[in-house]
Structure formats: C-alpha cells, structure tokens
Amino acid sequence: MIRILQVVAYQPVGGVGTFLTGLKENLNNQEFKIDFLESTKSTSGDFNQKINDGSSNLHILPELKLKNVGKYFSEVKIFYKKNATNYDIVHVHAPNLAFLHFYYARKYGISVRIMHAHSTKYSTNTIKAKINRLLIFLGRKLATDFWGSSNNSVDFMFRNEDMKVVIPNGVDLNKFKFSISRRKKIREIYGIREDDFLVGCIGNLLAAKNYIFLLNVFEKIKKNQNIKLMIVGSGEQKEKLEKFIDSKELTNVILVERTKSPELFYSAFDLFVLCSKFEGFGYTALEAQASGLNCLFSTGIPKEVDILEENKYIGITNQDKDKWASVIVKESNFVVAESISSNRKRRFERISDSRYSITNSIRMIGNEYTRLMRDRS
C-alpha cells in the first residue's frame, strides 16, 4: 500500500477542494491510503466532513495567522518527527508552504515530495506575490516532483524544473449531466421564466474572479430584460458586489449563496461565463461543459479547459466589456427551447470519454504515485 499525505493551507473550497475530495473518494482503497494535513481552527465545514469519515485521517495544524507563525513551524516539525514513518509521499497543494513541509519530510525520511501548482499567479497582492515567489523558490529546492493542473500552471511555477507532470482535474461527469427536472426546479425557485436567457457562473467571490467586470458587462445589457445573470458563491467580495448591484440597479442579477449541489444550477443555465483574471485550471468550466453548456471565457483561462473547442475567449480590459455584452446578447438569440436537451446531450457525449473524466484522471494519478515509488525503490 502506498501512503500519501495531502497537505493544504486552509480548508479548501472551490476547485482544489473538489479535486481532493474526488481523489479521496476514488483512490482511497487497498492500494492507496490518503490522509490530510490542514491548518484550521475547526474541523467542521463541507470539505472536512467529506474527508473525515473514518477511511482517511485528518491532521490539524494551528491556524495560519501571523501571530501563530512560530507555533505553526514548531507543530510542523513535531508532526513529521512523529508521523513521517507513516507516509511514502507528501503531496503539497500550497506551494508557498512547501519549503517547510519538505524540509522536515526529507529530514525524517519521506523520499517523494510533490509540489502541486493550482494557479498561474503568486498572488493578486504585490507584496504577497514577492514573498510567495521566494517561498516557492525555496520549496522547489526541496521538492522531488512537480505537478500542475494545467500547462499554464506548470509553465508558470516550474518552468525550469525536470519531473513535471500535468494532472487533469477530473470530474464525475454523470453528476453534472443536464437534467430538465433540475432546470425547472432551480428556475422556479428563483423566478426565472423558461423564455429567460440565464447566464451563470459558480465560484468563490474573490477579486481574482473579476465579478465587478462581469457586473459592468450586465449594466450594458440590462435593457434586455429577458437576459439574467446568476452568480453562485460566497466570499470576501460579497458585500462589495451587493453594493454595486444596488447602486447600478441591476435587477437582472441574482446572487446565490455557495451551494453543496452545483450540478442543479448548471442545468438551469443557458450560458456559462468565467471572467477570472487568472486560473490554474478552472474547474467549474469543466463542470459546465459536462452539463452541455456553451461557455464564454476570459483570456485568463487556460486553453486546455476548452475541451469541446466550441467556446469563446475574450479579453478583460475595459475596452472588452462591449464585446462580452455583444456575445451574450447574440448567444441569447440562439437558444431554442426544444433543442436544449438534444444539444446538451450531444456535448456531454463528446466530453464523456475525455481525460477529464474522474475515472481517467484518478487512473493517471494512481499510475503516477505508483511510478514514483517504483522509481525510488
């Protein structure tokens, strides 16, 4: 049995959390044992509830705050001194913390140390970006292998390293398959008529997701009363978005709290948009395509996300807002109710055998773990 420790900074939400829960649910078996090491003040939360079910161990470190730095460093050392013999691989998903974990993992005998990039930026904050760049440089010196969620993330963070692997973020495609009943249910709950054109996006309400840009686009098309925008998610920018919506009187925009069942919402959408400033991969874009949706992406989204090669990419400068508005209006004219099911079924069938299915993705990860252990035996 290969024993893997997955290391995260905070309790992950969004794409990283989905990736790790999928890994735990599909790879934690007789061949592999997966445990987690996390910095948090509480073991509650959706992610922790999913992984802390008895088949995996959840180890807790002090909450990552400035006042706890000394305690965090000390607890990391104690953890590896006590537990390193229980693991063959340490797999870090927070590259700016990798230097510390890899130092003690190497010191206490863990021979495989994977640094995993899920982003194409060090930070949106200039000072934090400079600090993270230095910390990641130190971590790279102690890592043995380098994984990333896309070519962009690997090239950005590990350009000059050997032992690089792109690991596709697999999705349980059947979970997101289009459903008429789901579509009707969500639209009824939120007062969306069947002849309304619903544009949707799902994700954390963070500056990097660029929702203010999207709201500016919808200010331009609010006269088209049948075109609605639904943003599903929670995060630090919620209040800012609410104030913007109120100030611009965007009655065509609906904010919905983060959901445990995103698959319900994809079925309700007619077009999926992702206008992020940057993404390591863009997990929700894959889920949307599994639901058969046409998508509109910013140029900050990796090209390999466009699995069906049918989707559009547009820049996110101020001059591009009119382009986004124009494309959305045009898309709204193409949706014919009676063809929705057939079109989305066709797209699902095309994506279902891709390397982004959870089955194919997990098989690749398992093979990589096995290869790494074989190469070092």
Secondary structure as the mmCIF struct_conf table of DSSP 4:
data_model
#
loop_
_struct_conf.conf_type_id
_struct_conf.id
_struct_conf.beg_label_comp_id
_struct_conf.beg_label_asym_id
_struct_conf.beg_label_seq_id
_struct_conf.end_label_comp_id
_struct_conf.end_label_asym_id
_struct_conf.end_label_seq_id
STRN STRN1 ILE A 2 VAL A 7
BEND BEND1 ALA A 9 TYR A 10
HELX_RH_AL_P HELX_RH_AL_P1 GLY A 14 LEU A 27
BEND BEND2 ASN A 29 GLU A 31
STRN STRN2 PHE A 32 SER A 39
BEND BEND3 LYS A 41 LYS A 41
BEND BEND4 THR A 43 THR A 43
BEND BEND5 GLY A 45 GLY A 45
HELX_RH_AL_P HELX_RH_AL_P2 ASP A 46 ILE A 51
BEND BEND6 ASP A 53 SER A 56
STRN STRN3 LEU A 58 LEU A 61
HELX_RH_3T_P HELX_RH_3T_P1 LEU A 66 ASN A 68
HELX_RH_AL_P HELX_RH_AL_P3 VAL A 69 ASN A 83
HELX_RH_3T_P HELX_RH_3T_P2 ALA A 84 ASN A 86
BEND BEND7 ASP A 88 ASP A 88
STRN STRN4 ILE A 89 VAL A 92
BEND BEND8 HIS A 93 HIS A 93
HELX_RH_3T_P HELX_RH_3T_P3 PRO A 95 LEU A 97
HELX_RH_AL_P HELX_RH_AL_P4 ALA A 98 LYS A 107
TURN_TY1_P TURN_TY1_P1 TYR A 108 GLY A 109
STRN STRN5 VAL A 112 ALA A 117
BEND BEND9 THR A 120 THR A 120
BEND BEND10 TYR A 122 TYR A 122
BEND BEND11 THR A 124 ASN A 125
HELX_RH_AL_P HELX_RH_AL_P5 THR A 126 LEU A 142
BEND BEND12 THR A 144 THR A 144
STRN STRN6 ASP A 145 GLY A 148
BEND BEND13 SER A 149 SER A 150
HELX_RH_AL_P HELX_RH_AL_P6 ASN A 151 PHE A 158
TURN_TY1_P TURN_TY1_P2 ARG A 159 ASN A 160
BEND BEND14 ASP A 162 MET A 163
STRN STRN7 LYS A 164 VAL A 166
STRN STRN8 VAL A 171 VAL A 171
HELX_RH_3T_P HELX_RH_3T_P4 LEU A 173 PHE A 176
HELX_RH_AL_P HELX_RH_AL_P7 ILE A 180 ILE A 189
TURN_TY1_P TURN_TY1_P3 TYR A 190 GLY A 191
TURN_TY1_P TURN_TY1_P4 GLU A 194 ASP A 195
BEND BEND15 ASP A 196 ASP A 196
STRN STRN9 PHE A 197 ILE A 202
BEND BEND16 GLY A 203 GLY A 203
HELX_RH_3T_P HELX_RH_3T_P5 ALA A 207 LYS A 209
HELX_RH_AL_P HELX_RH_AL_P8 TYR A 211 LYS A 220
TURN_TY1_P TURN_TY1_P5 ILE A 221 LYS A 223
BEND BEND17 ASN A 224 ASN A 224
TURN_TY1_P TURN_TY1_P6 GLN A 225 ASN A 226
STRN STRN10 ILE A 227 VAL A 232
BEND BEND18 GLY A 235 GLY A 235
TURN_TY1_P TURN_TY1_P7 GLU A 236 GLN A 237
HELX_RH_AL_P HELX_RH_AL_P9 LYS A 238 SER A 247
TURN_TY1_P TURN_TY1_P8 LYS A 248 GLU A 249
TURN_TY1_P TURN_TY1_P9 THR A 251 ASN A 252
STRN STRN11 VAL A 253 VAL A 256
BEND BEND19 LYS A 260 LYS A 260
HELX_RH_AL_P HELX_RH_AL_P10 PRO A 262 ALA A 268
BEND BEND20 ASP A 270 ASP A 270
STRN STRN12 LEU A 271 LEU A 274
BEND BEND21 LYS A 277 LYS A 277
BEND BEND22 GLY A 280 PHE A 281
HELX_RH_AL_P HELX_RH_AL_P11 TYR A 283 ALA A 290
TURN_TY1_P TURN_TY1_P10 SER A 291 GLY A 292
STRN STRN13 ASN A 294 SER A 298
TURN_TY1_P TURN_TY1_P11 THR A 299 GLY A 300
BEND BEND23 ILE A 301 ILE A 301
HELX_RH_3T_P HELX_RH_3T_P6 LYS A 303 VAL A 305
TURN_TY1_P TURN_TY1_P12 ILE A 307 LEU A 308
BEND BEND24 GLU A 309 GLU A 309
STRN STRN14 LYS A 312 ILE A 314
BEND BEND25 THR A 317 THR A 317
HELX_RH_3T_P HELX_RH_3T_P7 ASN A 318 ASP A 320
HELX_RH_AL_P HELX_RH_AL_P12 LYS A 321 SER A 332
TURN_TY1_P TURN_TY1_P13 ASN A 333 PHE A 334
HELX_RH_3T_P HELX_RH_3T_P8 ALA A 337 SER A 339
HELX_RH_AL_P HELX_RH_AL_P13 ILE A 340 ILE A 351
TURN_TY1_P TURN_TY1_P14 SER A 352 ASP A 353
BEND BEND26 SER A 354 SER A 354
TURN_TY1_P TURN_TY1_P15 ARG A 355 TYR A 356
STRN STRN15 SER A 357 SER A 357
HELX_RH_AL_P HELX_RH_AL_P14 ILE A 358 ASP A 375
TURN_TY1_P TURN_TY1_P16 ARG A 376 ARG A 376
#
